[in-house]
Amino acid sequence: MNFTGGLAQMLAERGIRANSVAPGPIWTPLIPATMPPEQVESFGQEVPLKRASQPAELAPVYVLLASDQGSYISGARYAVTGGVPVI
């Protein structure tokens, strides 16, 4: 059992849901400041979709999990990875 699933089971009786989001490479303004230019150019190219995600592609997952529409989701892991499997 994974951490998220175990936590979800422990907290369910209190009405608390536990989920996790596993993001892949996400393009933010900090990326160019944290790596050499040659790495910036290839950032995200190692994933099957061959690009980094934009924050706007990741944010809806968090919105869903916090919304009423996500009220029955617990113990889930959302992999927003551009096609990289999360083990």
C-alpha positions in Angstrom: 0.0 0.0 0.0 1.3 3.5 -0.8 1.5 6.4 1.6 -1.5 8.3 0.0 -3.7 5.2 0.1 -2.8 4.4 3.7 -3.4 8.0 4.8 -6.7 8.1 3.0 -7.8 5.0 4.8 -6.7 6.3 8.2 -8.5 9.7 7.8 -11.7 8.5 6.0 -13.7 8.1 9.1 -13.0 11.7 10.0 -14.3 12.8 6.6 -10.8 13.8 5.5 -9.7 12.9 2.0 -6.0 12.3 1.1 -4.7 12.4 -2.5 -1.4 13.1 -4.1 -0.3 14.8 -7.3 2.9 13.7 -9.0 4.0 16.4 -11.4 6.5 15.9 -14.2 8.6 18.8 -15.5 6.6 22.0 -15.1 7.7 25.2 -16.8 7.8 28.2 -14.4 9.7 31.5 -14.5 12.2 29.9 -12.0 13.5 27.3 -14.5 15.9 29.6 -16.4 17.3 30.9 -13.1 18.0 27.4 -11.8 19.9 25.7 -14.6 22.4 26.5 -17.4 21.0 27.7 -20.7 21.6 24.5 -22.5 19.6 22.6 -20.0 16.8 25.2 -20.2 16.5 24.5 -23.9 16.0 20.8 -23.4 13.9 21.0 -20.2 11.0 18.6 -20.5 12.3 16.8 -23.6 12.9 13.6 -21.8 9.2 12.8 -21.3 7.1 11.1 -24.0 5.2 14.3 -24.9 8.6 15.9 -25.4 7.8 19.1 -23.6 7.4 20.5 -20.1 3.9 21.2 -18.8 2.6 24.7 -18.2 1.2 25.5 -14.7 -2.2 25.9 -16.2 -2.2 22.2 -17.2 -1.4 21.1 -13.7 -3.7 23.5 -11.7 -7.0 21.9 -12.7 -6.0 18.7 -11.0 -5.7 20.5 -7.7 -8.9 22.4 -8.3 -10.8 19.2 -9.0 -9.4 17.6 -5.8 -10.4 20.6 -3.7 -13.9 20.9 -5.3 -17.2 19.4 -4.6 -16.8 17.4 -7.8 -13.8 15.7 -6.2 -15.6 14.9 -2.9 -15.6 11.1 -3.6 -11.9 11.0 -4.6 -9.6 9.7 -1.9 -6.5 7.6 -1.9 -5.7 8.6 -5.5 -2.5 9.6 -7.1 -2.7 11.8 -10.2 0.4 11.6 -12.4 0.7 14.8 -14.5 3.9 13.7 -16.1 3.7 14.0 -19.8 3.5 10.2 -20.1 6.1 9.1 -17.7 4.7 6.2 -15.5 4.7 6.8 -11.8 5.6 3.6 -9.9 
